Amino acid sequence: MDYFERIQQAIDYIEEHLEDKLTIIDIAAQSYFSTFHFQRLFQAITGFSVQQYIRNRRLSKAATLLVTTSHNILEIAIRFQYGSQEAFTRAFAQYTGLTPAKYRKRVNSTPLQTKINFLDYKIEGVLPMQKPVIIQLPSKKITGYVYETSLQDEQYYNDISSFYLDFGQNQYYEQLSHKAAPNMAYGISTNFQENGEFSFIVGEEVHMFEENLAAGFLNLKVPAGNYAEFTVNSTAKGMQNTRRYIYGVWLPNSNYERDTGPDFEITDVLRSSYPDDMKMKIYIPIKEER
């Protein structure tokens, strides 16, 4: 079973339980992905979050009931997991531009979000953009500064650029000892949480770890293993699009399974000029071909 079939199983589960309380743990379990990886794949492929999809589908189903039944608005609100008519009305008006009462009076009102078929996203033939190089890397010792971000609303795309700027402006690199590759900045995604939050470490490779680190710093060992290496020479925005491509197109359409462990990227600081000319390599841990 490929990525798209596995995610479709989770979608089918959502559809069967739109009127029930849904947790990301139960949803992701249907796809056999971790909760974080499932959310990242879903958002990269569709452009919106799992939570947005659930909300939109519930409101679309509610819209159908408004125009096809005589159920009162409070009954419909409770049916789709809203705690009050007021909360439902706010969400419904934000989504449709009309209150439930006004929407009910419309002629030919239709659902706004149909069920997704993930098989429609599958690409046949040659994939667009570059193919990665599959390489084996030794383990690496990284010392860096810890930042916090989230998958929600693609917050991390904006945050990551600001993390690198903050790291440089505060000269955190000056606090690193035993550097193994000076002027090569590492960015590592790790500590994934079920709600989509995760840590992003900006730092450098070191020969050995310092025992007494300043507040905010962390020692992290990147495991040895097979990685897909993407070489990117682009703008900061182009970097974001490459990250979207990796999870939204390449990984689900490839013959590889993402392995455990963090993603990371390496920026050649001396050869890069933010935001117009970035020299970076992105590494994704992978297992053998599926």
N, C-alpha and C positions, 0 to 999 in steps of 0.2 A: 504494500500500500504506500503510495507516494504522499508528499507533503499536502497536496491539494485535497486528496481523498481524506486524509486525517483531519485537516481543518474543517472539511465539509461535515464530518461526523460531529464535530463540536457545534457547527452551525445548526445541524438538524436537532441536536440536543437543546440548543437555545430556543428554537422554534417550538419544540414540544413543551417547553416550560416557561413561556413568556408570561403566563399568569401566576407563576410560582416565584419564590425567592431564589435568585440565581447567585452563585458564587463563582469567582474566577477559577477557584481550585477545582470545582466540579466540572466546569466547562472545559478547562485545559486537559483534564484527565481523559476526556473523550477522544482527544487527539494524540495522546501519549507523548505530549511535549510538557516541559516544565511550564509553570504559569507565566514566568517572565518571557521565555522564548516564544510561547504561543502568542502573547500580547504583541511582542515585537514583530513577529512574522505577519500577524493579522493587520497591524497598522501599516507596515511597510507595503503590503500587497494592496490594501484597499484605500489607504490614505486617511482612514479614521480609526478610532479606538474601538475595542470590543464594547466598552461601556456606551459609547455613542451609538453603536449598532443596536444594542439591546434597547436603549432609550427610543431610538427612531422606530424600531419595529413595534414596540409597545404602543407608541403614540399613533403609528399608522393603523394598527389593529383597532385601537380605540376610535380613530376617525371613521373606520368602516362601521363600527357598531353605532356611532352617533347618527349615521345617515341610513342605516338599514334596520335599526331596532328602535324601540321606544324606551329602552333602559334609561334611567335617570343618570345624570352626570356623576353624582357621587358613587353610584354603583359601579359605573365603568372605571372611575378613578381607583377605587379599592381593588377591583378585579386585576388591574395592571400595576399593583404594588405601590400606589401612591397613598400616603397616609391621610390626605385630606383633599377635599374638592379644590381648595385654594392652591395647593401645591400642584395638583394636576392641571388646573387652569393656567397657571404661570408657565409650566413646561409646555403645554399644548400651544399656547399663544406664541411662545418664543419659537417653536418649531414650525407652525403653520402660518403665523401672522394673524390668526383669528382666535377668538375665544371659542370654547367648545359649543356654546349656545349659538354663536354666529355661524360657525362651521356647519352645524346641523341644518341650518336653513339654506345652505348653498345647494345648487343644482349640479348634479354630476360630479360630486366630490369623490375623489379617488385616494387610495393609500399613497403615501409619499415615499415610503421606503419598502421596496419589495425584498423578498428573501434572496440572499446572495447565493449564487452557484459558483463555488470556487474553481470548478473545472473550467470555467470560462476564462480564468486568468492564466491557465497553463499555456506555455509557448511551445509551439512545434517548430522543429528545425533549428537553425543557428541562432544563438542568443545575441541580442544587440550588445554594444560596448565590448570592452576587452575581456578576455578570459584571464583568470589568475594563473600564477605559477604555483604548483603544488610542491611544497618544500618541507623538509624535516628540520626543526630547530632544536637546539639544546635549551635547557632551562636557563632563565635569565633572572638575575637579582635586580630589582628596581626599588629605588627609594624616591618617594614623591609626596606631593601635597594632596590631601583628600578633599574633593568637592562632591556635593550631592545634587542630583538631578532626577528627572523622571521621564518616562515614555509618554505620559499624558499630554495630549495636544502637541506632540513633538517638541516638548519643552527642551529636550536635550540638544536639539540641533542648534538652538540659539545659545544655550548655556555653554556648550563645549568651547566655542570660540572665545567667550568671555573668560573661561577658566585659563586658557593659554595666556591671554593678555594679563590676567591677574598674576599668574605665576611669574611672568617676565617683569612686570612693573614693580612687583614686590621683591624682585631679585631672590626668589626662593632657591634658585639654582646655586646661589653662592653658599647656601647652607649644606650642600651635598658634598660628602667626602668620598674618596676612593672611586672616582668616576672612571668607568670603563670606556665610555664613548661620549666624550664632551661634545656639546652642540648638537646632539641628537636627542630631541625631546620625545619622551614616551607619553602616550595617552592610553590609559587602560580602563576598560569598563568591567566592573566587578561588584560583588556584594548585592546581587539581584534580589529584589523583594517582590512578593506576590502582587502588590499594588502597583507595580511598574516603576517604583523608585530604585535607584542604584547609585553606586559611587563611581566617580570618574577620577582616576589618579593621574596627575601630571607630574612627571619626574624624569629621571635618567637612570641608565644602567650603571650598576656599581660592581666593583670586584668583591666587596664584602659589606655586610650590613653594620651600620652604627647601632650600638645598643641604646644609647640615650638620645632619642630624637626630640626635636622641638615640637611643641603643640601643633597639631594639624598634620604632621608628617607620618608616613607609614612605610614600613618595609614590606615588599610583596615579591613573591617568587612566581614568575610565569612558568608554567610547566613545559617540559620538553614534549615534542609531538609533531604531528603533521599539521601544517597550516596552509590555507589558501592565501597567497600573497598578491595583493592588488597594488600596482604602482600607479600613482595619481599625480600628475602635474597639472594643476588647475587653480581656479579661484576658490575662495572659501565656500562660496555657494556651490561650486562644482564638487567640492568635497562632500557636502551634504547630499547632493544628488547621487554620488557614488555610494554612500552609505545606504541610501534608499534602494539603489539598484542591487546591492549585495543581498539584502534581506528580502526585498520585494520581487526580485526577478531571478538573480543568479542562483542563490541557494535553493529555493524551492524547485527550480527547474533543472538543477544539476543532479549528478549521481552521487552527491556527497551528503552526509548527515553531519550536522554541527556537533562537535564533541564538547565535553564538559571543559570548564576553564574559561578564562576571560578573553574577549576580543582585545586587540591592542593596535595602536598605530604609532608610527615613528615619523617625526617631522625633521627634515634637515634644516635646522634653524639658520645656518649661515647662508644657504642657497635660497631660502624662502623669503618672500616679502608679503606680509599680510595686508590686505585680503586678496590681492590680485595675482600673486604668483607663489603658490604653495607647492612644495616638493614633499610628498608623503608616501608612505607605504602602509597599507592596512592589512592586518593579519586576522584570519578567522580560523579557530581550531576546528579540524574536521576529522571524521572517521573514514574508514575505508569506504569504497563505493557501495551504494545500496544495491 
